[in-house]
Amino acid sequence: MTVISFMLMFYVIYSWIRQRTLDNFIIHIIALDIILHTCVSIGYFLRFKFDFDYFYFTDILILVYGILKFVLKKRINSRIFLNYLFYIGIVIIGLGCLMIFPYKEMMVTNGTNWDLYIRGTDYLREAGFAAENIVFFLKTFVIATSVAFLKMFINMEMWGEILDKMYYWVKVILSVGIFEAISRYIFGSDIFNTITIRLFGLTKSTYDVSMVRGNGYMLQGLTREGSAYAYSLSILCVFLYVRSCCHKKVLPWMYTALGLMILSMSITAVYCIVFLLIMKAVFDHYMFMEKCSRFSRNRFLVVAAVILGGFLTGFLLKRKSDSINYMLWRIADAYKTLEMVFNGTWRNFTGWYGSNQLRLISTWETLKLTVHRPFFGFGIGATTSHSNLAILLAEIGYGGAFCWYRFYFGNKEIRMKKREKRFTISIIMCYIAMNLLAGFERLIISVGNLFIFIMILKAIEERRNYEAVHNHPRV
């Protein structure tokens, strides 16, 4: 166990002693669990043959809470339970097909490293049933069961308290990012990596590889690389933007998150910001408060542009021509790679394969696999990719993806109007599209799915409260 492991256990015990009811205790645990799922991927909570991530500890606590609530109340929501059964059932069917009818052709399995394979130092394998598939299923079962209990027993009032607690943890995560930026950019020190390795523990994915890219100036926070950091910050930006509708003090923290995304020096940050702007437009169109005038919205964009421009200008001045060449090369490289991928000529490329090529090629090739087993997929844990969405479709198929969508985004909390349904679907589609080129957490075992949906429901609730006070619905 690591230093953070003991600190996490102390926090749980302290929260249990301090809180008078089980519901109040679990509010603190759920807020922490979402942050661990979203923002912390370095280190390990416990090491025994393989590493247990920190969020497994809080996931198990949530699972125990759900079991206790079920035993005490002895009731379940039939719609949520059926969605849960269909989702877990199709995952089991996919694993059964993998066991009984193994895929005979060679493919990139979970044991293959895409980076090494594309560079010619790893090889294709047969997708057969193995112990690792059981491990992935157990992870999926625990998280899916926990999410089902949360959807059944956590009401919107409790979710509001959870989001308030989360705001504290978000500020902690962003403060850590500020410390990393200052230590690297101002002092040129690697002390941040030294501290985090001592606190969180050293895993197979360390900072060493990331330090090579961008000559050591890219930020990665408490994740394993700059791209993963940009993705986690984009999720936090959605949370901060929804909260900013009623709490203006949140805006500086949102600008901070956007600035740290830029300093992650990753292509992921670019397309995440694009989708965040699309989400912002959707939020504004359907849900934005009338008290936020057009001037206020434009002011937000101007201030965001100034903040991001300031970060980027300081970065370019710090790095001079090397930085400009590096960023321009990455943009040009992305276009070149797309052309090779769609033309099918990437295998003939003899130059250096950077992260752009790895991400785009692995996404395309994994999506092509879905044609062979379109409904049930190859089985959870059977393949890997630099795309969360591609892994989802390849491992549980399109039928499984539909059950996954129904389970995580199915609504029983509130009855929605037509414009609210359009708003909900638009945000969810943006979130799914953002995961097309993000490969840092499996959507199959991500609590972030539920978190995004709760953000949507919270925005709708805030909108309705505003309409009730001002006594005129927005059309």
Summary of the structure (lengths in Angstrom):
residues: 475
radius of gyration: 22.3
end to end distance: 55.0
largest distance: 65.9
contacts: 1535
relative contact order: 0.12
helix: 73%
strand: 3%
